[in-house]
Amino acid sequence: MSGHGPAMPMTSHKSGPLSGTAEVPGDKSISHRALILGALSVGETEITGLLEGQDVLDTARAMRAFGASVMQHSPGNWTVTGVGVGGFAEPDSVIDCGNSGTGVRLIMGAMATTDITATFTGDASLNKRPMGRVTNPLALFGAQSFARRGGRLPLTLIGAAEPVPVEYRLPMPSAQVKSAVLLAGLNAPGQTVVIEDEPTRDHTERMLRGFGAEITTEDTDAGRVITLTGQPELRGQRVAVPRDPSSAAFPVCAALMVPDSEVFVPGVSQNPTRNGIYLTLQEMGADLVLENPREEGGEPVADLRLRASRLKGIEVPAERAASMIDEYPILAALAATASGVTVMRGIKELRVKESDRIDAMARGLEACGVRVEETEDSMSVHGMDIVPGGARVQTHLDHRIAMSFLCLGLVSAAPITVDDATPIATSFPAFEGLMAGLGAQITRDNR
């Protein structure tokens, strides 16, 4: 929701070993896409394992506003009865996407080539984020947008009455922009082509193919070329949502930091466009084993078994950034406990997430006594034997900043408090209970 209630501070305290099984929630990226593609399909889509965080619930509500029938039958089990490609109805009221940049950008793409008008808004954080990176390519299809200064929400989008296919080279690695263009291309005649210099998460391509779209991907000297044939008839599918690798990174990194911990995390997506954090952890020396690799819902998954490890700082390859862009906050927290310096380059995209995540992590780590250096596009964290902690960290309404510092507080000399843990519900509503079940000492500040 666009409104934000009272702040809910939380404090994490130095904890004993973490142990047990961490049942992390379904993948947020896939959950958004399953709802949207189900709404654009003919017939019924059955979804199991859907993440029921606020971001995804906002997308479900938006699909209802565009005319699809979206129903929850039990926790994680939903059905969507779609209206078909080009079948979106004009919503009666403003579409509130809450905190979700993925939700609003993908939904704008999905409606941009249908002759309807919709107005989008979000919470205080989302309304600060740039939307021009999506509305600019959508204008090539014939859509028009009217936004606040800087291309920010609230924003009204007028869909193209007579859309044309486009060829678009991504100016930055962004799965959200790529997906918005591909979803817009569904209702345009002919072929829509997206070219990316660096591969980004490919859930949209995989899922479009599963729903019956004609889509090809080719690696060329000019980059990765994705070609979509427009105006298909998508058919409702059964979608099994794997567990979210971004959410899993929090209990994984916490267990690696807290001495003598041993944690098992089943069924985590290992999509090669999303698994950069796990490759990085292994390079840092993590005792992290991937067991029982398999495929679920068209996505590669594996069970993770990990034990507390003495990690070393490394230089994370800049070309890996796209495959772990959401995991840099928890990596920065983990790096504070590693030996040596961890250097993260090619991460300027973090400047325009729910918060400026480079700045938020750097200021928070410094407040906890950790040395950090930053540039516009990089961050270097100097590891310590013992992180002093004892700080009250500003989260800037960012769920990943909040969870990262709550994990760091489990090994700090003094407790770490985050000023507001409420945004955690947008992506990982079970975080508090899950971490407590592993033995983490995290408390609410009820003062």
N, C-alpha and C positions, 0 to 999 in steps of 0.2 A: 504493500500500500504506500501511497505517497506520503502519508503522515507518518511521523516517527514519535513513538510514545516516550515515556520517561526513560532516561538512561539506566542501564543495569550494570554497574561495575562488577567485575569479578577479579579474584585474586588467586594466583597459583603459588603453592608453597613447595619447598623442597620435599621430594617424595622418595619412598622406598622403591624397590624394583617393580616395574610394570609387568604384568603377566596375564595371559588369557587370550581369548579370541576377540578380535575387533571386527564386528559386523558393520562395515561402513555402508553408507547409503548408496543408492543408484547414481549412475553418472548423470551429472546435471546437463552437460552438453547434449547427450543422447536423449534425455528426458524432454528437453525443449523441442528437439527435432521430431521426436515421435509424435508429440501432440500436434505440431504444425503440419507435418506430412499426413498424419491421420485425418486432419481437418480438410486437407486438399485432395483427399482420395475419395473414391466411390466405394460405398460399403463400410463395414465395421473394422476398426483396428483394435486389437486386444494388446494391452501393454501390461507387462508384469515387471515388478521391481522399480516402478517409477519413483523418482525422488520427490518427496512431498514437502520440500522446502518452499519458502515463500516465493522465491523467484519462479519456480515451475508452476506453482499454484496461480500466480499472476498470468502466466502464459495460458494455462487452462481456461481461466476466466476470459481472456482475450479471444480465444478460439470460439467460445460460446457467443461472445458479442458479434463475431463475424458469421454466425449462423450454424456452426457445427454443434452436434450434441456430444457433450463430454461428461462422462459419469464415472464416479468412483464406486467400486463394488466392495472393496475391502482394502486394508492398508497395502499400497503399492500396486493394486490391481485396478486398472481403469479400462474403459472403452471409449473410442471416439467414432462417431458416425459422421462421415465427412460430407462435404458439399461438392467435391470435385474441383479440378483445376479451373480457375476463373469463376468459381461459384460463390465466392465470399459476398455476403450481404453487407450493406453499409451499417456500421454500428450506430446505435441510438445515442451513445454517450461517449465521453472521453475514455480512451484506453489507458489505464494506469498500469505501467510495467514495474512499479516498485523500484527495486534496486538493480534490476537486471539489464545490463547492456546487451547480453546475448539475446534475451527475449525481445527487446524493442527493435533491435537491428534486424533480426530474422523476420519478425512479424512485418516490419515495413517492407522488406523484400518480397514477402509472400503476397502482399496486397498491391504492390506498386504497379502491376500490369493489369489490374482490374479497374473498371470504370466506377470507382467509389471514392469517397473521401473519409479520412479518419484523422482524429487528433490524438496525439500521444503525450503522456506526461510520466513522471516518476517521482521518486523521493528526492531529498535535497542533494544526495550524492549523484544520482543518475542525471539530474537536471543540470549538472555542471559538466557532463561529459560531451565531447564533440560528436555530432551526428553527420557532419559534412562528409566524412569519409564514406558514409553509406548513401546519403542523399545525392551526392555528386554522380556516382555511377548510375543510380536509379533514374536520374534525369535523362541519361542517354536513352533509356527505354521510352521516355515521354512523360514520366511522372514529374509533378511539380511539388515543391515543398516550401513552407513558410514557417520560419523558426525565429527564436530569439537571437540576439546578437551572438556571433560566434557559432551559429548553427546548432544552438542548444535547445533542449526541450523547455517548455511545451512546444510541440511542432505539429503542424497540420500537413498531411500528405494527400495529394490528389492523384489518384491512380491514372495511368495512361489509358485513354479511350481506344487508341489504336496503337498498341505497343509494337516496337520493332526490336529485333534481336540485336545484341551488341557483342563486340569483342573488347575485353577490358583486361589490362595488365594491372595487377595490384601494385600500388605505390609503396606499400609496406606489407610485411607478413601479417595477415589477419584472417583467421578462419571466419570471423563474423562478417567481414566485408565480402569475402568469397562466397559465403553461404547466402548472403542477402542477394547477390547478383544471380546466383544459380536459381534461387527460389523465384526471383522476378522472371528469369528466363523461361520458367515453366509455362507461362501464359503468353509468351511471345512466339510468333511463327518463326520457323527456320531454326538456325543453330546459334546458341549463345556460347561464347568462348571466354573462359577466364584463364589468364596466364599468371603464374606466380613464380617469382625468382627463388623463393625458399618454400619447400613444402610445409603446409600447416595442417592442423588436425583435419582428417578427411571423413568425419562422421556423416556429413551431408551427402557426399558422393556415394558412400557405401549404402546409406539408407535410401537415397533416391533410386539407386539400382535395385534395391530390395523391393521397393514399392512399384517397380515396373517402368521407370524412366529409362530412356536410351541415353547413356552417358559414358564417355570414354575418358581415360586419363593417359597421357603420353609424356614421358620425360624426353625433352629435346634440348638442343644447344641453346634455344631461346628461353628455356625454363620448363616448368611443368604446365602442360596445356590440357585443360579440362573442357570438353565439348559436350554440351547438352542439347538434345533435340527437343524443341518446344512443343507444347500442346499435347502431351501424352495423356492417356487415361490411367491415372494412378489407382491401384487397387488396395483396399484395406489389408493389413498384414497382422501377424502376431509378432510383437517386438519384445524380446527379453532384454531388459536394460542391465548391463554389467555394472559392477560396483565402481564408483568414481575414483580414478587414480589420484586426483587432486585432493579429495577428502582423505583418502587413505594415507597420503603423505604426512598428515599430522600425527596420528598414532604411530606410524612407522618411525618418523624422526624423533618423536618423544621417547620411544623405546630404545633407539640407538643412543640417545643422550644419557638416559637414566641408568646408572650402573646396575649390572646383574639382571637387566630386563630381558624377557623373552616373550614375544608376541606373535600370534598367527593371524593373518588377514586373508580370508578366502575370497576367491572370485573377483580379483581386481583386473580391470581392463589393462591390457598391455599393447594397445594399439601403438604402432611404431611412431605415430605423430603425436603421442601423448606420454611416452614412457621415459622422457629425458631425465626426469628426477631420479629414477631408479638406476639408470646407467651412471649418473653422476655420483650417487651414494656408493655404488660399488667401486668406482674409481677412487673415492675417498677412503676406502678400506672397510666399508660396512659389511658385517656378517649378515648378508641378505640373500636368501635362496628363493628362486622361483620354482614352485612345484606344480605338477599336474597341469601343464599348459594345454589349453583346449580352445574351442570356439563356441561362443554363446551369442545368439542374436546377430550373427555376422561379424562379431568383434572377437579378436584374440584376448583371452583372459588367462590368469594364472593365480595360484595361491602363493602368498608371500609368508615366509618364515624368517624371522630376524631376531638377532640377539644384540645386546648392548655392545658397542664397539668403540675403540679409540680411533677417531678419525683424523685424517690429515687434510690440510687445506690444499686445494688444487686451483687451476685456472679452468673454468668451465668454458668450453668452446662456444664462441658467439653463434655459430650456426646451429647450436642445439637450443637456442632460446625459444624458438617457436614451439618446440615439443614439450616445454616445461614452463611456459610464461607465467602460469598461475602459481607455480611452486617456488618462485624465488623468495617470497617472504619467509616461508618456513625454512628454506635452505639458508637464508641469511641468519636466522636464529640458530640453526644447527652449527653453522660455520663459527659462531661465537664460542663454541665449545671444542672446536677442532684445533689441532696443533698447526701453527703457521697461518698463512694468509689464504683466504679463498677469494678469487677474483671472478667477478661475473660481468661479462661484456655483452654488448648487443641487446641491451634490455630497456631501451628508451620507451618501448611500448608500456612499460610499467608506470610511466608518468601520467598516462591517461586512463588508468583503470578506475575502480571505485574510489580510490584516492591516488595521489602521487605516491606510489608504493616505494619508490627509491627513497624519497624524502621521509616518508613515515617510518620505514624500517631504520634508516640512518639515525633519525632523531631519537627514536625509541631505544635503539641499541646504545647510543651515546649516553642516554639517561641511565642506562643500566651499567655503565662503566666500560663499555666496549668501544674500541677504536674503529672508526669507519671512515673510508674515503670514498667520495662519489664524484662522478662527472655526469653530464647529461645522459650518457648512454652506458654507464657502468657503476659498479659498486664493489669495493674491496673491504672484507671483514677480517680483522685480526683476531685470531682465536686466543682463548685464555684457558688456563687450568681451571679457574673458578670464576664464573661470571658474578660480579658483585650483586647485581639486581637492585631491589629496594626502590624501584621507580614506579610512578603512576604514568602509564603510557597512553597517549592519545591515539585512538583507532581511526578517527576521521570517518566514522560510519562504514568501516571496511571490515568485513567478516574475516578475511585472511590475515589482516594485521592483528586482529583480536586473538585468533586461534594461535598464531605464531608466538606471540608473547606469553600466552598462557602455557604453551609447551615449554618455552625457555625457563619460565619460573619454576618448573619442576626440578631443575638442577642448579638454580642460582642460590647464592649464599643467603640472600634476603628475598622475601616474597616480591612478586611482580604483580601489579594491579593494572588492569585495562579499564579505561574510563567508561566504556560501554560495550557490553557483550551482546546486546540485542541483535545486531546485524548477523550474528552467526546463524540465526534461524533461516536466513535466506538460502543457505546452501547445505547446512549440516545441523538440522534441528536436534539430532541425537548426540551432538558432540559432548555436552556436559555429562550425560548419563553414561555414554560409552567410555569416556576417559575415567570416570569414577569407577566403572566396572573393572578397569585394568589396574586400579590402585592409585590413580592420580589424585593429588590433594588440591582440588580447585573449589573455592567457596564463593558464594555470592556475598557482596557487600550490601547489607540491608540498611545501612545507616541513612 
